[in-house]
Amino acid sequence: MMPADTVKCLQRTASRAALMLVALASVLAAILAAFLVVAASPDQADAATPSKTKYVMVGDSYSIKSKKHKVTNPWPERVRSSLGLSKKQCAIYRHSGYGFSLKGRKFISLFSGVERDPSVTAVLIVGGAGNDRAVPLKTERLWYSKTIKRLRYLYPNAVIMHTITSWHLGDASYRKAMVKRIPYYKKFAKENKVVFLSGCEKVLRNHPSYFSSDLRHPNEKGHKAMARVIVKAIKKLDQPAVTNTKLKSSQAA
């Protein structure tokens, strides 16, 4: 049997060793945690850097891939590529038939559950006049404002841009109603401090070759033309938040 002093000495030694092991484990855990954060989130950290541009794009049926309309590379993907943005630098919210104020089909509803992201530098909305052409202007103005207010909350540091591209070769009443609405959108944009990209609304006019067989939706060639004009309009803004990426002309052309 060991003497009492020896037992106490061994106990003290074991206690110190245990404390040292606990301290070492804490240090290693902290180092590992720091490593995992850096390893798992390089894109998030990079996207928040002021020198980077991060986009959110919003659209309707004109912005989706479609076998029916023979579209494999719609304007959002083309604009993203032309601006030199990676997929992680661009979030796209789109749905066929949506607009600012349509019941059950509002742009604002696309952002339900979306988390706030101050690192986003630009929001681009393409749509509204076609699907919303029959909505009362008072209602349209209200939901336009609500949509922009929501986007400003989600993306407080973003420049918000809006433009129209829709057209219809086979329906004169559609065209008349849509064209009549465009000046109001420009007014709504000004009221809400939104940048309206003028000129994009005419990109599809007088170009039958830009349309699919339904005469309303653009084909691949139409999307190519839309992307080219949209990128050109964005570049004219000369705002660092939206224009500090390198234009890839081969993608926009």
N, C-alpha and C positions, 0 to 999 in steps of 0.2 A: 504493500500500500504506500502511495506517495505521501511525502510530508505535506502538511497544510500549506506551507509557504510555496512549495513547488506547484501545487494545484492552483493557488491564487495567481501565481506568475503566468502559468499556462492560460488561465482564463483571461487575464489582461491582454496577453499576446493575441489570443484568438479574437477578442473583442476589437482590438486595434486593426487586425487583419480584415475583419468583417466590415468595419467602417471604411477602410481603404478600398475594399472591393465595391462597396456601395457608391463611394465617391467616383471611383473609376468608371463604374457602370453609368453613372449620371453624365459624366463627361462624354463618354462614347455615344450615349443616346442623343445628346445635344448635337454632337458632330454629325451623327447619322441623319438626324432630323433636318439639319441645315443642308446636308447633301441632297436629301430627297426633295426638298423644296426647290433647290436650284435645278436638279435633274428633271423634275416633273413640270416645271413652269417656265421654261425659257421663252416660250412664245408669248405668254401673258406679260412677262417682264419686258420683253422686247417691244410688244405692241404699245406699252404705256410710255415708251420713250418719245419725247417731243418730235424727234426727227422722223418718226414713222407716221404713216397714214392708215387709218382703220375705218372701213366703210360699212354702213348698213344700207341695203338696197330693198326697196319695196315695189311690188308690181302686181299686175293682174294677169289675165290669160296671155297677154303679150309678152310675158316674162318667163313662160314655162317651156320645157321641152315637150314636143308633140309629134308623134308619129303621123297623126292625121294631117298636120300642116307641114310635115317634113322639116321639123326644126330639131336639131341635135345640140346646137350651141346658141342659146338665146342671148339677148342683149346683156343681162346681168353678168354672165360668165365672160362675155366678150369685153365688156367695160372693165371688169376686174382685171382681166389679163392685159388689156391695153394700158391700164394704169400701173402695171407692174406689181399688183398686189397678190400675195399668196392667198390660198383658200382660208387660212387662219386669220387673215387680215380683213376678211369680208364675210358678213352675215347677210343672207338673202331671205326675205319674208315675202311670199307670193302666193296667190290663189286665184284661180280662174273665176271671173265674174265679180270680183271685189272692187270697191270704190271707197270714197270717203264717207258716204252717208246711206248706203243701201242697207235696208233692214236685214239683219242676219249675215251680212256680207261686207262689213266695214273693215278698212285697213287697220283701224285701232285694235280690233279684236285679234289680229295676228300677233300682237305683242302681249297677250294675256300670259302672265307668268314669266315674262322675260325679265331678267335681272338688270339692274342699273349698271351702266358701264361708262364711267367718265373718260376712258381711254379712246372711245370712238370719236373720230375727228370730222366725219361727214356722214350725212344721211341723204340718200337720193331716192326720191319718189317719182315713179314714172306711171302716170295713169290718172283716172278720175273723170275726164270729160266724156269718154265713151259710155261707160257703165252708169255714170251719174247724170247723164244728159236730161232725164225726165224728172229728176228730183227738184222740188221747189228751191229756189236760190237761198231763201232764208234758212232752210234746213241744211243746205250744203255749206253755207257760211259757218253755221254753228258747229257742224261736225269737222269741218276743215280745221277750225280753231281748236277743237277738243283733241284732234289727232296730233296737231303740232305741239300742243301743251304737253301731251303724254310723251312725245318724242323728246322734248326738251328736258323733261324730268329724267327719262332713261339715259339720255346722252347730253348732259349739260355743257359739254365742251365741243359739241359738233356744229358744223355749218349745215343747215338744212336746205336742200335744194328740191325743186319740184319742176316737172315738165310734162307735156302731153305729146303723145305720138300717134294715138289711135286714128283710124280712118276706115271708110267703108266704100268700096267701089260700086257696090250693088244697091245701096240704099241712100237716096238723096235726102230723105227726111232725117236720117241718122246724122249725115254730114252737116246738115243745116243746124240741127239742135246742138251738135258738138261745137261747131265753129262759133255759134252764138254764145256759148258758155265760156270759151277761153279767156276773153277780156276780164270776166269776173274772177277767174282763177288768178290772174295776174294781180287783181285788186286784193283778193284774199291773201295772196302771198306777201304783198307789201304790208298789209295790216298785221300780219303775224311774223314779220321780219324773216321771211323765207326768200331764198334766192330763186326766182323763176328763170329757168334756162330758155330764153326766147329763141325761136328759130327751129327748135326740135319738133314743134307741132306740124311742121310742113314737110318733114322728111319723106313721108310715104305718099304724099299727094302727087298725082299725075305719073305714077310709076306702077303700072299694072304688073310688071314682072316681079315686084316686091311682095305680091300676095299669093296666098294659097288658093285652092279651088273655091273656098267659101266667100272669096272676095272681101273678107273682113280681117282675117288674121294674117300677119306677115309670114312669109316663108323664110328659109335660111338667108336668102339674099336680102330680104327686108330687114332681118335682125342685124345683119352685117352693116347695112346702111344706118340703122338706128344707133348702133353702138358707136359708129364713126362720128356721127353728128353730136351725140351726147358727150363723148370724150372731148371733142373740139370745144363744145360749150363750157365744159368744166375747166379746161385749160385756160380759157379766156378770163376766168375769175381772178387769177393771179393771187389766190389766198393760200398761204402755206399749209393750212389745215387740209386743203383738198388737192393741191397741185404740187406737192413736194415728192411725188413719185415719178419715175422715169417712164415716159410714154413709149410704148412699143408699137410703132406705126404699122408694123407688119401684121399685128393682131387686129388693129382698128380698121385697117384698109379692107 
